[in-house]
Amino acid sequence: MPRISEIFGIAVYMYWYDNKKHKCAHIHAIFAGRQVVMGLDGQILAGSIGKRGDNLVLEFVKERNQELNEAWNKATNGEELPWIKPIS
């Protein structure tokens, strides 16, 4: 699973061909051994990294939505994924 960004110590990943289980565009964010799976629409699909962490991931999804959707299209085709600039 390629790491595509990092926001305030939260690692953001996107799997290749990962459109079977959740059936929608999403990212995996990992912090301190915990994980949240968040749809690119901002909906939490599974897990949590705590309220503050989840909110940071949501802000990232909103701010970088176009880039994340482009990366998702590449991921579902097995293409190389870009690094996405973290939020400031």
Biopython code that builds the backbone (N, CA, C, O; Angstrom):
import numpy as np
from Bio.PDB.StructureBuilder import StructureBuilder

atoms = [
    (1, "MET", "N", (0.860, -1.165, 0.000)),
    (1, "MET", "CA", (0.000, 0.000, 0.000)),
    (1, "MET", "C", (0.905, 1.227, 0.000)),
    (1, "MET", "O", (1.663, 1.433, 0.948)),
    (2, "PRO", "N", (0.836, 2.031, -1.035)),
    (2, "PRO", "CA", (1.696, 3.223, -1.111)),
    (2, "PRO", "C", (1.262, 4.338, -0.165)),
    (2, "PRO", "O", (0.079, 4.650, -0.030)),
    (3, "ARG", "N", (2.252, 4.916, 0.474)),
    (3, "ARG", "CA", (2.014, 6.103, 1.302)),
    (3, "ARG", "C", (1.970, 7.289, 0.355)),
    (3, "ARG", "O", (2.900, 7.506, -0.422)),
    (4, "ILE", "N", (0.882, 8.061, 0.419)),
    (4, "ILE", "CA", (0.720, 9.160, -0.534)),
    (4, "ILE", "C", (0.838, 10.539, 0.099)),
    (4, "ILE", "O", (0.937, 11.540, -0.610)),
    (5, "SER", "N", (0.828, 10.599, 1.444)),
    (5, "SER", "CA", (0.965, 11.883, 2.110)),
    (5, "SER", "C", (1.179, 11.654, 3.601)),
    (5, "SER", "O", (1.095, 10.531, 4.099)),
    (6, "GLU", "N", (1.456, 12.751, 4.296)),
    (6, "GLU", "CA", (1.542, 12.725, 5.752)),
    (6, "GLU", "C", (1.059, 14.071, 6.261)),
    (6, "GLU", "O", (1.502, 15.121, 5.795)),
    (7, "ILE", "N", (0.147, 14.028, 7.222)),
    (7, "ILE", "CA", (-0.384, 15.261, 7.792)),
    (7, "ILE", "C", (-0.211, 15.234, 9.305)),
    (7, "ILE", "O", (-0.852, 14.449, 10.005)),
    (8, "PHE", "N", (0.660, 16.097, 9.793)),
    (8, "PHE", "CA", (0.902, 16.207, 11.223)),
    (8, "PHE", "C", (1.178, 14.849, 11.867)),
    (8, "PHE", "O", (0.647, 14.546, 12.936)),
    (9, "GLY", "N", (2.003, 14.038, 11.221)),
    (9, "GLY", "CA", (2.373, 12.728, 11.747)),
    (9, "GLY", "C", (1.408, 11.608, 11.410)),
    (9, "GLY", "O", (1.653, 10.455, 11.765)),
    (10, "ILE", "N", (0.324, 11.923, 10.735)),
    (10, "ILE", "CA", (-0.653, 10.916, 10.316)),
    (10, "ILE", "C", (-0.261, 10.456, 8.914)),
    (10, "ILE", "O", (-0.237, 11.258, 7.980)),
    (11, "ALA", "N", (0.045, 9.173, 8.765)),
    (11, "ALA", "CA", (0.420, 8.620, 7.460)),
    (11, "ALA", "C", (-0.838, 8.317, 6.661)),
    (11, "ALA", "O", (-1.776, 7.708, 7.175)),
    (12, "VAL", "N", (-0.855, 8.747, 5.399)),
    (12, "VAL", "CA", (-2.017, 8.544, 4.530)),
    (12, "VAL", "C", (-1.623, 7.582, 3.415)),
    (12, "VAL", "O", (-0.629, 7.785, 2.718)),
    (13, "TYR", "N", (-2.419, 6.538, 3.264)),
    (13, "TYR", "CA", (-2.150, 5.487, 2.286)),
    (13, "TYR", "C", (-3.333, 5.295, 1.358)),
    (13, "TYR", "O", (-4.465, 5.658, 1.677)),
    (14, "MET", "N", (-3.045, 4.714, 0.196)),
    (14, "MET", "CA", (-4.079, 4.313, -0.747)),
    (14, "MET", "C", (-3.633, 2.980, -1.348)),
    (14, "MET", "O", (-2.513, 2.862, -1.847)),
    (15, "TYR", "N", (-4.505, 1.988, -1.299)),
    (15, "TYR", "CA", (-4.196, 0.673, -1.861)),
    (15, "TYR", "C", (-4.462, 0.661, -3.366)),
    (15, "TYR", "O", (-5.333, 1.375, -3.863)),
    (16, "TRP", "N", (-3.697, -0.162, -4.078)),
    (16, "TRP", "CA", (-4.014, -0.415, -5.486)),
    (16, "TRP", "C", (-5.183, -1.393, -5.542)),
    (16, "TRP", "O", (-5.277, -2.295, -4.709)),
    (17, "TYR", "N", (-6.056, -1.224, -6.498)),
    (17, "TYR", "CA", (-7.202, -2.119, -6.747)),
    (17, "TYR", "C", (-8.070, -2.303, -5.503)),
    (17, "TYR", "O", (-8.579, -3.399, -5.272)),
    (18, "ASP", "N", (-8.247, -1.263, -4.704)),
    (18, "ASP", "CA", (-8.960, -1.362, -3.423)),
    (18, "ASP", "C", (-10.401, -0.866, -3.538)),
    (18, "ASP", "O", (-10.857, -0.079, -2.709)),
    (19, "ASN", "N", (-11.106, -1.321, -4.556)),
    (19, "ASN", "CA", (-12.484, -0.854, -4.749)),
    (19, "ASN", "C", (-13.504, -1.977, -4.538)),
    (19, "ASN", "O", (-14.646, -1.868, -4.985)),
    (20, "LYS", "N", (-13.103, -3.037, -3.871)),
    (20, "LYS", "CA", (-14.011, -4.161, -3.654)),
    (20, "LYS", "C", (-14.725, -4.075, -2.297)),
    (20, "LYS", "O", (-15.952, -4.161, -2.241)),
    (21, "LYS", "N", (-13.967, -3.907, -1.205)),
    (21, "LYS", "CA", (-14.551, -3.953, 0.139)),
    (21, "LYS", "C", (-15.459, -2.752, 0.421)),
    (21, "LYS", "O", (-16.613, -2.927, 0.813)),
    (22, "HIS", "N", (-14.949, -1.545, 0.225)),
    (22, "HIS", "CA", (-15.730, -0.355, 0.562)),
    (22, "HIS", "C", (-16.526, 0.188, -0.628)),
    (22, "HIS", "O", (-17.464, 0.964, -0.450)),
    (23, "LYS", "N", (-16.152, -0.218, -1.824)),
    (23, "LYS", "CA", (-16.851, 0.128, -3.064)),
    (23, "LYS", "C", (-16.947, 1.620, -3.350)),
    (23, "LYS", "O", (-17.793, 2.046, -4.136)),
    (24, "CYS", "N", (-16.091, 2.414, -2.723)),
    (24, "CYS", "CA", (-16.055, 3.836, -3.022)),
    (24, "CYS", "C", (-14.620, 4.329, -2.860)),
    (24, "CYS", "O", (-13.792, 3.671, -2.229)),
    (25, "ALA", "N", (-14.343, 5.474, -3.428)),
    (25, "ALA", "CA", (-13.004, 6.058, -3.334)),
    (25, "ALA", "C", (-12.718, 6.408, -1.869)),
    (25, "ALA", "O", (-13.543, 7.034, -1.203)),
    (26, "HIS", "N", (-11.535, 5.996, -1.370)),
    (26, "HIS", "CA", (-11.216, 6.230, 0.033)),
    (26, "HIS", "C", (-9.712, 6.194, 0.278)),
    (26, "HIS", "O", (-8.930, 5.784, -0.579)),
    (27, "ILE", "N", (-9.332, 6.636, 1.472)),
    (27, "ILE", "CA", (-7.952, 6.570, 1.921)),
    (27, "ILE", "C", (-7.905, 5.855, 3.266)),
    (27, "ILE", "O", (-8.916, 5.711, 3.952)),
    (28, "HIS", "N", (-6.704, 5.410, 3.622)),
    (28, "HIS", "CA", (-6.437, 4.828, 4.926)),
    (28, "HIS", "C", (-5.475, 5.777, 5.621)),
    (28, "HIS", "O", (-4.436, 6.122, 5.057)),
    (29, "ALA", "N", (-5.797, 6.203, 6.825)),
    (29, "ALA", "CA", (-4.923, 7.081, 7.599)),
    (29, "ALA", "C", (-4.550, 6.364, 8.887)),
    (29, "ALA", "O", (-5.413, 5.844, 9.593)),
    (30, "ILE", "N", (-3.246, 6.341, 9.187)),
    (30, "ILE", "CA", (-2.752, 5.596, 10.337)),
    (30, "ILE", "C", (-1.971, 6.524, 11.255)),
    (30, "ILE", "O", (-1.121, 7.296, 10.813)),
    (31, "PHE", "N", (-2.283, 6.429, 12.550)),
    (31, "PHE", "CA", (-1.583, 7.226, 13.555)),
    (31, "PHE", "C", (-1.563, 6.439, 14.861)),
    (31, "PHE", "O", (-2.601, 5.976, 15.334)),
    (32, "ALA", "N", (-0.386, 6.295, 15.433)),
    (32, "ALA", "CA", (-0.211, 5.647, 16.738)),
    (32, "ALA", "C", (-0.865, 4.267, 16.795)),
    (32, "ALA", "O", (-1.490, 3.908, 17.793)),
    (33, "GLY", "N", (-0.715, 3.500, 15.721)),
    (33, "GLY", "CA", (-1.235, 2.141, 15.700)),
    (33, "GLY", "C", (-2.729, 2.031, 15.458)),
    (33, "GLY", "O", (-3.279, 0.930, 15.481)),
    (34, "ARG", "N", (-3.392, 3.156, 15.226)),
    (34, "ARG", "CA", (-4.837, 3.160, 14.957)),
    (34, "ARG", "C", (-5.063, 3.574, 13.512)),
    (34, "ARG", "O", (-4.219, 4.243, 12.916)),
    (35, "GLN", "N", (-6.198, 3.179, 12.948)),
    (35, "GLN", "CA", (-6.476, 3.465, 11.549)),
    (35, "GLN", "C", (-7.909, 3.953, 11.360)),
    (35, "GLN", "O", (-8.837, 3.488, 12.023)),
    (36, "VAL", "N", (-8.065, 4.903, 10.438)),
    (36, "VAL", "CA", (-9.385, 5.310, 9.991)),
    (36, "VAL", "C", (-9.402, 5.158, 8.473)),
    (36, "VAL", "O", (-8.442, 5.513, 7.790)),
    (37, "VAL", "N", (-10.498, 4.631, 7.963)),
    (37, "VAL", "CA", (-10.714, 4.553, 6.521)),
    (37, "VAL", "C", (-11.779, 5.601, 6.217)),
    (37, "VAL", "O", (-12.894, 5.534, 6.734)),
    (38, "MET", "N", (-11.424, 6.572, 5.372)),
    (38, "MET", "CA", (-12.335, 7.678, 5.085)),
    (38, "MET", "C", (-12.586, 7.771, 3.586)),
    (38, "MET", "O", (-11.654, 7.785, 2.782)),
    (39, "GLY", "N", (-13.858, 7.834, 3.231)),
    (39, "GLY", "CA", (-14.234, 8.036, 1.844)),
    (39, "GLY", "C", (-13.831, 9.432, 1.391)),
    (39, "GLY", "O", (-13.714, 10.347, 2.206)),
    (40, "LEU", "N", (-13.622, 9.589, 0.100)),
    (40, "LEU", "CA", (-13.255, 10.901, -0.426)),
    (40, "LEU", "C", (-14.421, 11.875, -0.380)),
    (40, "LEU", "O", (-14.276, 13.042, -0.745)),
    (41, "ASP", "N", (-15.584, 11.394, 0.071)),
    (41, "ASP", "CA", (-16.732, 12.268, 0.331)),
    (41, "ASP", "C", (-16.741, 12.733, 1.792)),
    (41, "ASP", "O", (-17.630, 13.477, 2.204)),
    (42, "GLY", "N", (-15.723, 12.279, 2.589)),
    (42, "GLY", "CA", (-15.610, 12.688, 3.983)),
    (42, "GLY", "C", (-16.268, 11.752, 4.979)),
    (42, "GLY", "O", (-16.195, 11.987, 6.185)),
    (43, "GLN", "N", (-16.909, 10.698, 4.501)),
    (43, "GLN", "CA", (-17.582, 9.745, 5.391)),
    (43, "GLN", "C", (-16.569, 8.752, 5.957)),
    (43, "GLN", "O", (-15.743, 8.213, 5.220)),
    (44, "ILE", "N", (-16.634, 8.513, 7.266)),
    (44, "ILE", "CA", (-15.788, 7.493, 7.885)),
    (44, "ILE", "C", (-16.396, 6.133, 7.577)),
    (44, "ILE", "O", (-17.554, 5.866, 7.900)),
    (45, "LEU", "N", (-15.594, 5.278, 6.946)),
    (45, "LEU", "CA", (-16.051, 3.950, 6.556)),
    (45, "LEU", "C", (-15.696, 2.895, 7.597)),
    (45, "LEU", "O", (-16.398, 1.893, 7.735)),
    (46, "ALA", "N", (-14.607, 3.120, 8.329)),
    (46, "ALA", "CA", (-14.184, 2.168, 9.357)),
    (46, "ALA", "C", (-13.154, 2.830, 10.267)),
    (46, "ALA", "O", (-12.379, 3.680, 9.828)),
    (47, "GLY", "N", (-13.152, 2.439, 11.523)),
    (47, "GLY", "CA", (-12.123, 2.842, 12.463)),
    (47, "GLY", "C", (-12.168, 4.300, 12.885)),
    (47, "GLY", "O", (-13.095, 5.046, 12.569)),
    (48, "SER", "N", (-11.105, 4.677, 13.628)),
    (48, "SER", "CA", (-10.947, 6.046, 14.098)),
    (48, "SER", "C", (-9.529, 6.206, 14.623)),
    (48, "SER", "O", (-8.948, 5.268, 15.170)),
    (49, "ILE", "N", (-8.986, 7.383, 14.454)),
    (49, "ILE", "CA", (-7.692, 7.703, 15.066)),
    (49, "ILE", "C", (-7.876, 8.795, 16.126)),
    (49, "ILE", "O", (-6.935, 9.507, 16.477)),
    (50, "GLY", "N", (-9.080, 8.903, 16.612)),
    (50, "GLY", "CA", (-9.426, 9.915, 17.605)),
    (50, "GLY", "C", (-10.089, 11.103, 16.928)),
    (50, "GLY", "O", (-9.893, 11.345, 15.737)),
    (51, "LYS", "N", (-10.870, 11.835, 17.697)),
    (51, "LYS", "CA", (-11.651, 12.941, 17.138)),
    (51, "LYS", "C", (-10.779, 13.967, 16.413)),
    (51, "LYS", "O", (-11.091, 14.366, 15.291)),
    (52, "ARG", "N", (-9.695, 14.392, 17.046)),
    (52, "ARG", "CA", (-8.821, 15.397, 16.415)),
    (52, "ARG", "C", (-8.170, 14.845, 15.151)),
    (52, "ARG", "O", (-8.111, 15.534, 14.132)),
    (53, "GLY", "N", (-7.687, 13.617, 15.208)),
    (53, "GLY", "CA", (-7.067, 12.990, 14.039)),
    (53, "GLY", "C", (-8.056, 12.806, 12.906)),
    (53, "GLY", "O", (-7.748, 13.102, 11.751)),
    (54, "ASP", "N", (-9.241, 12.319, 13.231)),
    (54, "ASP", "CA", (-10.278, 12.145, 12.205)),
    (54, "ASP", "C", (-10.607, 13.483, 11.547)),
    (54, "ASP", "O", (-10.793, 13.554, 10.332)),
    (55, "ASN", "N", (-10.677, 14.547, 12.356)),
    (55, "ASN", "CA", (-10.978, 15.872, 11.803)),
    (55, "ASN", "C", (-9.854, 16.386, 10.899)),
    (55, "ASN", "O", (-10.121, 17.040, 9.891)),
    (56, "LEU", "N", (-8.607, 16.095, 11.251)),
    (56, "LEU", "CA", (-7.481, 16.483, 10.387)),
    (56, "LEU", "C", (-7.539, 15.746, 9.055)),
    (56, "LEU", "O", (-7.287, 16.331, 8.002)),
    (57, "VAL", "N", (-7.869, 14.471, 9.106)),
    (57, "VAL", "CA", (-7.992, 13.684, 7.876)),
    (57, "VAL", "C", (-9.146, 14.224, 7.035)),
    (57, "VAL", "O", (-9.018, 14.332, 5.816)),
    (58, "LEU", "N", (-10.257, 14.562, 7.659)),
    (58, "LEU", "CA", (-11.397, 15.137, 6.939)),
    (58, "LEU", "C", (-11.007, 16.448, 6.265)),
    (58, "LEU", "O", (-11.364, 16.680, 5.110)),
    (59, "GLU", "N", (-10.283, 17.298, 6.969)),
    (59, "GLU", "CA", (-9.827, 18.562, 6.393)),
    (59, "GLU", "C", (-8.927, 18.307, 5.180)),
    (59, "GLU", "O", (-9.040, 18.989, 4.162)),
    (60, "PHE", "N", (-8.038, 17.325, 5.297)),
    (60, "PHE", "CA", (-7.158, 16.946, 4.199)),
    (60, "PHE", "C", (-7.975, 16.478, 2.991)),
    (60, "PHE", "O", (-7.707, 16.882, 1.860)),
    (61, "VAL", "N", (-8.969, 15.627, 3.239)),
    (61, "VAL", "CA", (-9.821, 15.106, 2.160)),
    (61, "VAL", "C", (-10.552, 16.253, 1.458)),
    (61, "VAL", "O", (-10.654, 16.263, 0.231)),
    (62, "LYS", "N", (-11.050, 17.199, 2.215)),
    (62, "LYS", "CA", (-11.766, 18.331, 1.616)),
    (62, "LYS", "C", (-10.834, 19.233, 0.814)),
    (62, "LYS", "O", (-11.165, 19.654, -0.295)),
    (63, "GLU", "N", (-9.656, 19.527, 1.389)),
    (63, "GLU", "CA", (-8.725, 20.455, 0.754)),
    (63, "GLU", "C", (-8.032, 19.856, -0.471)),
    (63, "GLU", "O", (-7.715, 20.578, -1.416)),
    (64, "ARG", "N", (-7.800, 18.570, -0.461)),
    (64, "ARG", "CA", (-7.053, 17.904, -1.544)),
    (64, "ARG", "C", (-7.937, 16.942, -2.340)),
    (64, "ARG", "O", (-7.433, 15.978, -2.917)),
    (65, "ASN", "N", (-9.228, 17.190, -2.375)),
    (65, "ASN", "CA", (-10.178, 16.261, -2.973)),
    (65, "ASN", "C", (-9.885, 15.944, -4.434)),
    (65, "ASN", "O", (-9.916, 14.779, -4.829)),
    (66, "GLN", "N", (-9.608, 16.944, -5.227)),
    (66, "GLN", "CA", (-9.363, 16.706, -6.651)),
    (66, "GLN", "C", (-8.126, 15.819, -6.842)),
    (66, "GLN", "O", (-8.152, 14.871, -7.627)),
    (67, "GLU", "N", (-7.055, 16.131, -6.126)),
    (67, "GLU", "CA", (-5.825, 15.345, -6.233)),
    (67, "GLU", "C", (-6.047, 13.913, -5.742)),
    (67, "GLU", "O", (-5.525, 12.966, -6.331)),
    (68, "LEU", "N", (-6.812, 13.755, -4.673)),
    (68, "LEU", "CA", (-7.098, 12.428, -4.150)),
    (68, "LEU", "C", (-7.932, 11.613, -5.128)),
    (68, "LEU", "O", (-7.696, 10.416, -5.290)),
    (69, "ASN", "N", (-8.894, 12.236, -5.776)),
    (69, "ASN", "CA", (-9.698, 11.524, -6.772)),
    (69, "ASN", "C", (-8.854, 11.110, -7.972)),
    (69, "ASN", "O", (-9.042, 10.022, -8.516)),
    (70, "GLU", "N", (-7.933, 11.961, -8.387)),
    (70, "GLU", "CA", (-7.030, 11.598, -9.477)),
    (70, "GLU", "C", (-6.151, 10.428, -9.064)),
    (70, "GLU", "O", (-5.929, 9.510, -9.853)),
    (71, "ALA", "N", (-5.650, 10.452, -7.832)),
    (71, "ALA", "CA", (-4.839, 9.348, -7.326)),
    (71, "ALA", "C", (-5.662, 8.067, -7.250)),
    (71, "ALA", "O", (-5.161, 6.986, -7.561)),
    (72, "TRP", "N", (-6.935, 8.184, -6.834)),
    (72, "TRP", "CA", (-7.808, 7.009, -6.749)),
    (72, "TRP", "C", (-7.965, 6.364, -8.118)),
    (72, "TRP", "O", (-7.903, 5.141, -8.244)),
    (73, "ASN", "N", (-8.166, 7.184, -9.139)),
    (73, "ASN", "CA", (-8.298, 6.636, -10.491)),
    (73, "ASN", "C", (-7.035, 5.886, -10.899)),
    (73, "ASN", "O", (-7.118, 4.840, -11.543)),
    (74, "LYS", "N", (-5.878, 6.403, -10.535)),
    (74, "LYS", "CA", (-4.624, 5.711, -10.828)),
    (74, "LYS", "C", (-4.525, 4.419, -10.018)),
    (74, "LYS", "O", (-4.108, 3.385, -10.538)),
    (75, "ALA", "N", (-4.910, 4.485, -8.743)),
    (75, "ALA", "CA", (-4.817, 3.312, -7.870)),
    (75, "ALA", "C", (-5.682, 2.166, -8.381)),
    (75, "ALA", "O", (-5.250, 1.014, -8.369)),
    (76, "THR", "N", (-6.887, 2.465, -8.825)),
    (76, "THR", "CA", (-7.774, 1.401, -9.295)),
    (76, "THR", "C", (-7.297, 0.803, -10.612)),
    (76, "THR", "O", (-7.758, -0.265, -11.013)),
    (77, "ASN", "N", (-6.372, 1.490, -11.290)),
    (77, "ASN", "CA", (-5.781, 0.957, -12.522)),
    (77, "ASN", "C", (-4.383, 0.391, -12.287)),
    (77, "ASN", "O", (-3.717, -0.038, -13.229)),
    (78, "GLY", "N", (-3.937, 0.390, -11.028)),
    (78, "GLY", "CA", (-2.636, -0.161, -10.703)),
    (78, "GLY", "C", (-1.464, 0.709, -11.117)),
    (78, "GLY", "O", (-0.340, 0.220, -11.239)),
    (79, "GLU", "N", (-1.714, 1.990, -11.335)),
    (79, "GLU", "CA", (-0.657, 2.911, -11.758)),
    (79, "GLU", "C", (0.079, 3.490, -10.552)),
    (79, "GLU", "O", (-0.397, 3.401, -9.420)),
    (80, "GLU", "N", (1.244, 4.082, -10.806)),
    (80, "GLU", "CA", (2.020, 4.721, -9.755)),
    (80, "GLU", "C", (1.233, 5.903, -9.179)),
    (80, "GLU", "O", (0.602, 6.667, -9.910)),
    (81, "LEU", "N", (1.291, 6.030, -7.859)),
    (81, "LEU", "CA", (0.532, 7.081, -7.187)),
    (81, "LEU", "C", (1.415, 8.268, -6.857)),
    (81, "LEU", "O", (2.573, 8.099, -6.476)),
    (82, "PRO", "N", (0.874, 9.469, -7.003)),
    (82, "PRO", "CA", (1.653, 10.679, -6.712)),
    (82, "PRO", "C", (1.700, 10.968, -5.201)),
    (82, "PRO", "O", (0.862, 10.492, -4.436)),
    (83, "TRP", "N", (2.690, 11.749, -4.803)),
    (83, "TRP", "CA", (2.730, 12.296, -3.452)),
    (83, "TRP", "C", (1.797, 13.484, -3.438)),
    (83, "TRP", "O", (1.864, 14.331, -4.329)),
    (84, "ILE", "N", (0.937, 13.565, -2.459)),
    (84, "ILE", "CA", (-0.019, 14.668, -2.359)),
    (84, "ILE", "C", (0.422, 15.579, -1.227)),
    (84, "ILE", "O", (0.603, 15.150, -0.088)),
    (85, "LYS", "N", (0.586, 16.833, -1.568)),
    (85, "LYS", "CA", (1.062, 17.830, -0.609)),
    (85, "LYS", "C", (0.119, 17.886, 0.594)),
    (85, "LYS", "O", (-1.100, 17.953, 0.435)),
    (86, "PRO", "N", (0.702, 17.858, 1.804)),
    (86, "PRO", "CA", (-0.134, 17.935, 3.001)),
    (86, "PRO", "C", (-0.816, 19.300, 3.131)),
    (86, "PRO", "O", (-0.439, 20.264, 2.465)),
    (87, "ILE", "N", (-1.819, 19.357, 3.993)),
    (87, "ILE", "CA", (-2.493, 20.624, 4.257)),
    (87, "ILE", "C", (-1.563, 21.515, 5.062)),
    (87, "ILE", "O", (-0.671, 21.032, 5.759)),
    (88, "SER", "N", (-1.777, 22.803, 4.960)),
    (88, "SER", "CA", (-0.903, 23.728, 5.695)),
    (88, "SER", "C", (-1.601, 24.371, 6.862)),
    (88, "SER", "O", (-0.999, 25.173, 7.576)),
]
sb = StructureBuilder()
sb.init_structure("model")
sb.init_model(0)
sb.init_chain("A")
sb.init_seg("    ")
for serial, (resi, resn, name, xyz) in enumerate(atoms, 1):
    if name == "N":
        sb.init_residue(resn, " ", resi, " ")
    sb.init_atom(name, np.array(xyz, "f"), 0.0, 1.0, " ", f" {name:<3s}", serial, name[0])
structure = sb.get_structure()
